[in-house]
């Protein structure tokens, strides 16, 4: 009998959560040892060979079969997600060994083949087994593939990366206006779709909305912030400050603390430049890191106070557009697990 995975609005299982977490971690660890053994056992001296391909393909197929068993029949969402990661990665490593050209290609081309193939198969796992936890890996692996295809391992491009996340990697690609416009438009559509899932989706839709809100809002704010940062002073500071405040209002509206943080981190760089450049102040990497830390601490400190007032003003809306209910006399602040 087919059974849909039971999850809460944060994408976490409602049944056997601790057991599922241990099994999922065990699957990933076992896969790492297995794939290492496969490459060692099939090596034929220096250089890569196609010998591991049948074993890697078999691991990918077995992962799909296992996900069918634990995902659609037993509803073990975290266990199925683990198979949804190791299986596509197995296919990705196999793809990087398919031809002599790929086996002798530079590292960035091999990584692009692994990441692109893995992203494609992860998307299949995501839609087949309804695994919201795979959304972030799919987007991240896709962005990594695009970055490697356009920039490779150029040191100058790598220095522009602002962390291993879709937003951080895309930061190194936004020097091309057309590319930035396309990415910004897609990110905006992701935010719109995420909000639709908030208001009209089932538990799977709500769990899907969570990473889409974080990724979409972060990338859209990155593109928008870079555009505002090019405006003449003091217009740049005024518009960025308005975006800063707007991030709080939007995050309160959708009830997600992570969104306000990802928007603020995305516009932190142009915001600091607009404030400090007129005074001739330049931040080192360490000083910038401290500034980012201060932003996160500030958000953590002010969020509960603002959130309570947002709830009292009926600005924050919960599932289906309803106001979150009280629990034991206190506002239920963090639905759906912001």
N, C-alpha and C positions, 0 to 999 in steps of 0.2 A: 504493500500500500504506500503510495507516494505521500510524503509529508513535507509541508513548507517549513523551512527553518524559522524557529520562534526567536525573535529579537526584540529589543526595546528600542526606543527612539534614538539611542546613541549608537546603535549597531551592535550592541552586546547581546549575547544569548541570555535568555531568561532561565534556561535549564542547565544544570551541571556546569556552571561557569568555571569553577576552579579546575575541574577535571578536564574540560575542554582546553583550557589554557596550557595545562601540563602536556596533554597529548599533542597539541599544536607545536609547542616548543620542541618536544621530542621528535616530531616529524622533520622539522627544519634541521635539527642537529644530526639526525640519522642521514638526511639527504646530503649534508655537507661531507660527512665521512664516506658515504657511498660514492659520491661523484669524485671525491679525491682518490679513492681506491680504483675507480674505473679508469681515470686518466693515468694513474701509476701502472696498473696492470696491462693497459693497452699501449703503453709508450714503446716506441721502436727506435730509441736513440734520440739524438737532438732533433728539434723541430716537431711541429704538430702533424698528426696523421689523421685520416678519416676513421681509424679503427674504433674510437669510442662512440661513433654515431649510432650504431644499432642499440647499444646499451642506453644511451641518452634518450633515444626515441622511445624505447621500452619504458623508461622511467616516466616519461611524459604521458604515455598512454595509460600506464598503471595509475598515475595520479588522477587522470580524468575518471577512470573506472572507480577509484576509491572515493572521489568526490561525489559521484553518482550515488554511492552506497550511503555515505555519511551525511551528505547534504540534502538530497531530495527524499531519502527514505527515513533517515533518523533525525534530521533537523539539527545537526551539529555544525553550526555556522562557523565557529572558529577553526574547527578541524578541517572543514571543507576549504576555508580560506588558506590554511597552510598548504593544502594540496594545490590550491589555485595559484600559489607562489612558486613552489618547487617544480611543479610540472611545466609551466611556461618557461622557467629558467632552464630546465633540461632541454626543451625544444630550442631555446635560444643558443645554448652552447653547441647543440648539434648543427644549427644553421651556420654558426661561425666556422665550421669545419667542412662544409659541403664541397667547396671547390679549392683547387690549389691556390687560386688568387686570394681567397679569404684566409687560407692557412698561412700565407706568407705576407698578409697585409699588415700595415702599421697597427699598433695597439688601438688607436681610436676607431679604426674601421671595424676591427673585431668587436670592440665594445658596442659600437653602433648596431652591428648585426645581432648581438645578444640582446641588447635593450629593445630594439625594434620588434624582433620576433617575440620576445617575452611579453611586451605590451599587447601585441595582437592576441596572443593566446590567453593572457589574463583577462582581456575584454570578453572573450568567449566564456571563460569560467564565470565572470561577473554576471553576465546576462543569463546564462544557463542555470546557475545555481542561486541567483539573487544574493550576492555577497557584497554588501556595501563597503566592507573593509578593503576591497580590491580597487576602489576608485582612485585613491591616492597613489598606489603603486602604478596603476595604468597610466595616469597623467604624468607622473614623475619619469617613468621609463620612456614615455613618448617624448617628453621635453629633452631628456638626455640624448635620445637618438637625434633629434633635430639639432641640438647644440653641437654634437660631435660631427654631424654631417656638414654643418655650416662653418664651424670654427676649429674642429679637431682639438688638439691639446696645445694650442697656441698660448704661451705664458701670459700674454697681454689679455687675452679673452678670459683666461682662468682667474686673473686678478679681479675681473669685474663681477665674477660670480659672488652672490651674497648669501651663501649657504646652500646646502644640498636639499633644495625644495623646488617645486615648479617655479615659484616666484623668484627665488634666489638665482636659479640658472637662467631664467629668461631675462634677468637684469643685465646679463652680458650680451644680449642680442638686440637690445632696444635702441641701438644707434642707427637703425634703418627705419625711417618713418613708416613706410608701407607695412613692414613686418610688425611694427609696434601697433599700428592701427588695426591690423587683422587680429593680433593677440588680444588687444583690448576689447574688440567687439565680441570675440568668442567668450572672454571672461565675463562680460556683461550678460550675455545670454545664459551662461552657467548660473549666475546669481539670480536671474529671473526664473529660470527653471527650478532652482533650489527653493525659492520662495513659494512657487506653485506647489512643490512637494510638501512644504511646510503646512500649507493651508488645505490641501486636498489629498495628500498621499496617505497610504497606510503606514504601518510601522516600518516596512522596507523603504517606502518613500521618504519618511522622516530621517531614517538612518542614512539614506543616500544624500539627503539635503545637507547633512552636516559637513562632509568633506567638500561638497560643491560650494557651499558658502565660504569656507576657508580659502579654497584655491581660487575661486572666481573673484572674491572680494580682494584678495591679496594681489592678484595679477592686474585686475582693473585699477586698483589704487596705485600700483607701481607705474602703469602707463600714464594714468591721469596726473600723478604726482610729478613725473618727469616732464610732462608737458607744461604744468603750472610752474615748475622750477625754471623754465626758460623765459618766463614773463619778466618785464622790467620791474625793478624795485620801485615802490613797495607793493606793487600789485601781486607779485609772487608770494610775499608773506601773507597778505590778506586772504588770497584764495586758498593757500595751503592751510591757514588757520581755520578757514571755514570748512575745509575738508576734514581737518582734525576733529572739529566739533561734530560734523556730520557723521563721522565714524561712530561716535558715542550714540547719537540718535538712532542710527540704523541698527547698531548692535543691540540697543535696548529694545527696539521694535521687534526684532526677530529672536531676542532673548539668547544671544550667543556671545559669551565673553571672548572666545577665541577670535571672533571676527574683528572686534575693536583692536585687538593686539596685532593681527596680521595687517590691517589697514595702516595702523600707526607705524609699524616696522617698514612698510612699503614706502611711506612718504617721509620717513625720518631723515634720509640723506638730503633730499632737496630742502626740507624744512630747516635743518641745521645750517645748510649753506645759505639760505635766505636770511637767517638770523645773524650768522657770524661773519659772512663775507664782507658786509659793509664796514666791519671793524677790523678787517684784515686778519682775522683769527682762522687758523687752519688746524683741524683736529688730526692727530695721528690715529693709527689703527686702534691702539689701546684706548685712547681717549674716546674714539667713536664707540668702541665696545662698551665703555662705561656709560656713555649717553644712552645706548640702547637698553642697557640694564636698568637705568633710571626710568626710562619710559615704561618698561614692563612693571617695575615696582609701583610707579604712579598709578597705572591702570588697575593693578591688584588692589591698591589702597582705596581708590575712589569708586570702583565698580559697585560694591554692595550699597553704598550710600545713594548713588545715582539710580541704581536698579530698583530700590524700594520706592523711590519717588516716581519712577516711571510706571511701576505697577499701580500705585495709588492714583496716578493720572490716567489710568486705562490706556497707556501708550503701548505697553508690552502685550503682545498677543500670543497665545499658546496654540495648541492643535486646533485646526479648523477655524482659526481666527478668534478663538475664545480666550478670555482673560485667565491666566493661571490661577488655580484655586489656592486657598489657604490650607496649611497643614499645622495642626496644633497651635493655632493662633499666630503663626508666622507666615510671611509670604514665601511661597515655594519659588525660590529665586532662580534656580538653574535648570528649569525645564527648557529644552530637552538635553540636559547634561552639557551645558555650554562649554 
